[in-house]
């Protein structure tokens, strides 16, 4: 008979407490529960796009790229700069096509920038002690933040919103707005495309081979440096799309938004199992729901405790299941 550990009992008790809290809130206000769940789904989709950048890079070179959140921030600034220069607004039907083009251009911008960062900042430290690239990633984060500060200014800047924010239909007396559905509708094809690239294409197979054994992949003729650069590009593409969608959702940009959302998305990647694509998406959706439910339900702790709650989850995961929900324990190489 399998022995139940103290950690196991604590985890079960925590899950029971969360379930009771959810049932309590749902029974008291089903409409509020549905409304904040939709917000949670929207946030989860955005976190997933950012979290995938963390998990892709960690999966192939075991580096926590702390500059990734700030890359997302620059994507927001770049995309909204293009939109402002176009002079278009939601009244023009052609703006939809323009926004698609802006998302694509921002993805290319962030993908190229991330490849450049990898080439200039990380590749020279490939064989250095692990602390060196980690410190470099933190330094690169500060550099990107300062670029954002110069570009955006110190305050919060309003940006033009071209996505229609209208009620499409009603469920249980709750109006379902279009922006959350559009964000999820854009995110799902991007996630499917990324999954197909990693699983079915030649560069994706090279990524998986490099992640498993870089030296063996090199002996088999795989250009490891090019493969790692391609991985950074994929992460940048996802961050660029998230940047434009997030700016449209909140209608503002801030130079420091990448630091906060980057840490939340990193927590999502760790929660799901960093290095695991499905785990990153699962963790992001869970974090998105947890945040929204905590902030919007009658018996939640409130928005002022939102960040503390997210990082408490990170600590609990590291204590009880450090490999994450879908991650696998790997033996230490000696």
GUBA-911616 format. One line per field, with one value per residue (C-alpha): residue in one letter; x negated, y, z; residue number from 0. Coordinates in steps of 0.25 Angstrom, whole numbers, plus 5000, padded with zeros to 4 digits. Last residue first. Example, Ala and Ser with C-alpha at 12.3 -4.5 7.8 and 13.67 -1.06 7.14 Angstrom:
type: c(S  A)
X: c(4945  4951)
Y: c(4996  4982)
Z: c(5029  5031)
seq: c(1  0)
***
This chain:
type: c(X  X  X  X  X  X  X  X  X  X  X  X  X  X  X  X  X  X  X  X  X  X  X  X  X  X  X  X  X  X  X  X  X  X  X  X  X  X  X  X  X  X  X  X  X  X  X  X  X  X  X  X  X  X  X  X  X  X  X  X  X  X  X  X  X  X  X  X  X  X  X  X  X  X  X  X  X  X  X  X  X  X  X  X  X  X  X  X  X  X  X  X  X  X  X  X  X  X  X  X  X  X  X  X  X  X  X  X  X  X  X  X  X  X  X  X  X  X  X  X  X  X  X  X  X  X  X  X  X  X  X  X  X  X  X  X  X  X  X  X  X  X  X  X  X  X  X  X  X  X  X  X  X  X  X  X  X  X  X  X  X  X  X  X  X  X  X  X  X  X  X  X  X  X  X  X  X  X  X  X  X  X  X  X  X  X  X  X  X  X  X  X  X  X  X  X  X  X  X  X  X  X  X  X  X  X  X  X  X  X  X  X  X  X  X  X  X  X  X  X  X  X  X  X  X  X  X  X  X  X  X  X  X  X  X  X  X  X  X  X  X  X  X  X  X  X  X  X  X  X  X  X  X  X  X  X  X  X  X  X  X  X  X  X  X  X  X  X  X  X  X  X  X  X  X  X  X  X  X  X  X  X  X  X  X  X  X  X  X  X  X  X  X  X  X  X  X  X  X  X  X  X  X  X  X  X  X  X  X  X  X  X  X  X  X  X  X  X  X  X  X  X  X  X  X  X  X  X  X  X  X  X  X  X)
X: c(4892  4905  4916  4928  4940  4954  4965  4973  4988  4992  4979  4965  4964  4976  4979  4969  4966  4981  4984  4974  4980  4994  4990  4984  4998  5005  4996  4998  5013  5014  5017  5027  5036  5036  5048  5061  5070  5062  5055  5040  5038  5046  5038  5025  5028  5034  5022  5012  5020  5020  5005  5001  5009  5002  4988  4991  4995  4982  4973  4960  4965  4975  4989  4987  4973  4978  4990  4980  4972  4984  4987  4972  4973  4986  4980  4967  4973  4982  4971  4971  4986  4996  5011  5024  5025  5029  5023  5010  5011  5013  5002  4992  4997  4994  4980  4978  4982  4972  4961  4962  4961  4949  4942  4944  4939  4926  4925  4926  4916  4906  4909  4906  4911  4901  4903  4891  4897  4910  4902  4895  4908  4915  4930  4932  4924  4932  4945  4941  4936  4949  4956  4946  4950  4965  4975  4975  4969  4975  4989  4989  4986  4997  5007  5003  5004  5017  5022  5017  5025  5038  5035  5032  5044  5053  5048  5050  5064  5072  5080  5092  5096  5111  5109  5102  5103  5098  5088  5087  5077  5063  5059  5044  5038  5033  5024  5013  5013  5000  4997  4985  4970  4969  4972  4959  4949  4956  4957  4942  4939  4948  4940  4927  4932  4936  4923  4916  4925  4922  4907  4908  4915  4904  4893  4899  4900  4884  4880  4881  4892  4887  4884  4897  4905  4903  4900  4906  4918  4921  4921  4930  4940  4940  4943  4955  4960  4960  4965  4977  4979  4980  4990  4999  4998  5003  5014  5018  5018  5027  5037  5035  5041  5055  5052  5060  5050  5039  5028  5017  5007  4996  5004  5005  4990  4987  4997  4989  4976  4980  4987  4975  4966  4974  4973  4958  4958  4965  4954  4943  4943  4939  4938  4927  4928  4923  4934  4945  4942  4943  4957  4962  4960  4965  4977  4980  4983  4993  4999  5000  5009  5018  5019  5023  5035  5039  5039  5047  5057  5057  5059  5072  5077  5074  5081  5093  5093  5093  5095  5094  5082  5075  5077  5074  5061  5057  5060  5052  5040  5041  5041  5029  5021  5025  5021  5007  5005  5008  4998  4987  4989  4987  4997  4991  4995  5000)
Y: c(5054  5057  5059  5050  5056  5057  5059  5072  5072  5078  5084  5078  5085  5077  5080  5091  5097  5097  5103  5115  5118  5117  5128  5136  5136  5139  5151  5157  5157  5162  5176  5171  5165  5153  5147  5145  5153  5148  5157  5158  5144  5138  5146  5143  5128  5127  5133  5125  5112  5116  5119  5106  5098  5105  5104  5089  5087  5092  5085  5091  5097  5088  5094  5102  5106  5111  5118  5125  5129  5136  5143  5147  5152  5160  5168  5171  5173  5184  5193  5202  5203  5202  5205  5200  5188  5178  5184  5185  5171  5166  5174  5169  5155  5154  5159  5149  5137  5142  5144  5130  5125  5133  5128  5114  5117  5123  5110  5102  5111  5109  5094  5092  5077  5068  5055  5059  5072  5065  5056  5068  5075  5063  5063  5078  5077  5066  5073  5086  5078  5071  5085  5090  5078  5080  5071  5072  5086  5093  5086  5090  5105  5105  5099  5110  5121  5116  5116  5130  5137  5132  5134  5148  5150  5143  5152  5165  5161  5163  5152  5159  5152  5149  5134  5135  5147  5149  5158  5169  5179  5183  5184  5183  5196  5201  5213  5214  5221  5223  5220  5228  5228  5230  5220  5220  5224  5215  5203  5204  5205  5192  5185  5188  5184  5171  5169  5170  5159  5150  5153  5149  5136  5134  5135  5127  5114  5114  5117  5108  5115  5129  5134  5130  5137  5152  5155  5143  5141  5156  5156  5144  5151  5164  5156  5149  5162  5169  5157  5156  5171  5170  5159  5166  5179  5171  5165  5179  5185  5174  5177  5192  5190  5191  5206  5210  5203  5213  5216  5227  5217  5223  5220  5205  5204  5210  5201  5189  5194  5198  5184  5177  5184  5179  5165  5166  5171  5158  5150  5157  5147  5136  5125  5116  5101  5101  5094  5093  5106  5113  5107  5108  5123  5126  5118  5126  5138  5132  5125  5137  5144  5132  5131  5145  5143  5131  5138  5149  5139  5132  5146  5148  5133  5134  5148  5142  5130  5139  5132  5117  5120  5127  5115  5105  5112  5113  5098  5094  5103  5097  5083  5085  5091  5079  5069  5077  5076  5062  5059  5067  5060  5047  5036  5022  5013  5000)
Z: c(4944  4938  4948  4946  4940  4946  4936  4934  4932  4946  4949  4951  4965  4970  4984  4988  4974  4972  4985  4982  4969  4974  4985  4973  4967  4980  4983  4969  4971  4986  4982  4972  4982  4992  4986  4993  4983  4971  4961  4966  4971  4960  4949  4955  4957  4943  4936  4945  4941  4926  4926  4933  4923  4912  4918  4921  4906  4902  4912  4915  4928  4934  4935  4948  4943  4930  4937  4947  4935  4930  4943  4943  4928  4931  4942  4935  4922  4927  4931  4919  4919  4908  4908  4901  4911  4901  4889  4896  4900  4886  4880  4891  4890  4875  4877  4889  4880  4869  4879  4884  4870  4867  4880  4875  4861  4868  4876  4863  4856  4867  4867  4852  4851  4844  4852  4861  4864  4869  4878  4884  4886  4893  4896  4893  4881  4876  4879  4872  4860  4859  4859  4848  4840  4842  4849  4864  4867  4854  4857  4871  4867  4857  4867  4877  4867  4862  4877  4880  4869  4873  4888  4886  4877  4887  4898  4889  4885  4898  4904  4911  4924  4927  4927  4914  4905  4891  4883  4892  4886  4887  4873  4871  4866  4879  4878  4889  4902  4909  4923  4929  4928  4913  4902  4894  4905  4915  4906  4902  4917  4919  4908  4915  4928  4923  4916  4929  4935  4923  4925  4940  4935  4924  4934  4945  4937  4936  4922  4910  4903  4908  4894  4889  4900  4898  4883  4876  4885  4886  4871  4870  4880  4872  4859  4865  4872  4859  4851  4861  4860  4845  4846  4857  4849  4836  4844  4849  4835  4830  4842  4839  4825  4832  4836  4848  4857  4855  4845  4845  4840  4849  4861  4857  4854  4867  4874  4868  4872  4887  4889  4883  4892  4904  4899  4898  4912  4916  4909  4916  4927  4918  4928  4921  4920  4905  4898  4907  4914  4901  4897  4911  4913  4899  4901  4914  4906  4896  4908  4917  4906  4905  4920  4921  4911  4918  4931  4926  4921  4935  4942  4935  4937  4952  4953  4947  4956  4968  4982  4977  4968  4980  4990  4979  4976  4991  4994  4982  4986  5000  4995  4986  4998  5007  4996  4994  5009  5010  4999  5005  5018  5011  5008  5008  4996  5000)
seq: c(333  332  331  330  329  328  327  326  325  324  323  322  321  320  319  318  317  316  315  314  313  312  311  310  309  308  307  306  305  304  303  302  301  300  299  298  297  296  295  294  293  292  291  290  289  288  287  286  285  284  283  282  281  280  279  278  277  276  275  274  273  272  271  270  269  268  267  266  265  264  263  262  261  260  259  258  257  256  255  254  253  252  251  250  249  248  247  246  245  244  243  242  241  240  239  238  237  236  235  234  233  232  231  230  229  228  227  226  225  224  223  222  221  220  219  218  217  216  215  214  213  212  211  210  209  208  207  206  205  204  203  202  201  200  199  198  197  196  195  194  193  192  191  190  189  188  187  186  185  184  183  182  181  180  179  178  177  176  175  174  173  172  171  170  169  168  167  166  165  164  163  162  161  160  159  158  157  156  155  154  153  152  151  150  149  148  147  146  145  144  143  142  141  140  139  138  137  136  135  134  133  132  131  130  129  128  127  126  125  124  123  122  121  120  119  118  117  116  115  114  113  112  111  110  109  108  107  106  105  104  103  102  101  100  99  98  97  96  95  94  93  92  91  90  89  88  87  86  85  84  83  82  81  80  79  78  77  76  75  74  73  72  71  70  69  68  67  66  65  64  63  62  61  60  59  58  57  56  55  54  53  52  51  50  49  48  47  46  45  44  43  42  41  40  39  38  37  36  35  34  33  32  31  30  29  28  27  26  25  24  23  22  21  20  19  18  17  16  15  14  13  12  11  10  9  8  7  6  5  4  3  2  1  0)
***
